[in-house]
């Protein structure tokens, strides 16, 4: 059975894209959370060995530091 539609491909609501964007945002949030938690567990001496201080942890977890 053939079907005819007037909608252009790619226009309108795309549930697959919305879902994949949501999953990607959750994955990014979780990666930042794991990074923040791992760095927070290090001692000040260990952070200093890496060239970091406690104030850098949030920036690193958010990806604002290279």
C-alpha positions as CSV (number, residue, x, y, z in Angstrom):
1,X,0.0,0.0,0.0
2,X,1.4,3.4,-1.0
3,X,1.2,6.5,1.1
4,X,1.4,10.1,0.0
5,X,2.3,12.9,2.3
6,X,2.7,16.7,1.9
7,X,5.3,17.0,4.6
8,X,8.9,17.6,3.7
9,X,11.4,15.2,5.0
10,X,13.2,16.6,8.1
11,X,10.6,19.2,8.9
12,X,8.6,19.3,12.1
13,X,9.0,17.4,15.3
14,X,11.6,14.6,15.2
15,X,11.2,12.4,18.3
16,X,14.4,10.5,17.5
17,X,16.5,13.6,17.6
18,X,14.9,14.9,20.8
19,X,15.6,11.5,22.5
20,X,19.2,11.3,21.3
21,X,19.9,14.9,22.4
22,X,18.4,14.0,25.8
23,X,20.6,10.9,26.1
24,X,23.7,12.9,25.1
25,X,23.0,15.6,27.7
26,X,22.5,13.0,30.4
27,X,25.8,11.3,29.4
28,X,27.7,14.6,29.5
29,X,26.2,15.4,32.9
30,X,27.2,12.0,34.2
31,X,30.8,12.3,32.8
32,X,31.2,15.7,34.6
33,X,29.8,14.2,37.8
34,X,32.2,11.3,37.7
35,X,35.1,13.6,36.9
36,X,34.2,16.0,39.7
37,X,33.8,13.2,42.2
38,X,37.1,11.5,41.2
39,X,39.1,14.8,41.5
40,X,37.5,15.7,44.8
41,X,38.7,12.4,46.3
42,X,42.3,13.3,45.6
43,X,44.4,14.9,48.4
44,X,45.7,18.4,48.0
45,X,49.2,16.9,47.5
46,X,47.9,14.7,44.6
47,X,46.1,17.6,43.0
48,X,49.3,19.7,43.3
49,X,51.2,16.9,41.6
50,X,48.8,17.3,38.7
51,X,49.2,21.1,38.7
52,X,45.7,21.6,40.0
53,X,44.0,23.1,43.0
54,X,40.5,22.5,44.5
55,X,39.2,25.6,42.8
56,X,40.0,24.0,39.4
57,X,37.8,20.9,39.8
58,X,34.5,22.5,38.7
59,X,36.1,24.1,35.6
60,X,37.7,20.8,34.6
61,X,34.5,18.8,35.1
62,X,32.6,21.4,33.0
63,X,35.2,21.2,30.2
64,X,36.2,24.9,30.5
65,X,39.9,24.0,31.0
66,X,42.2,22.5,28.4
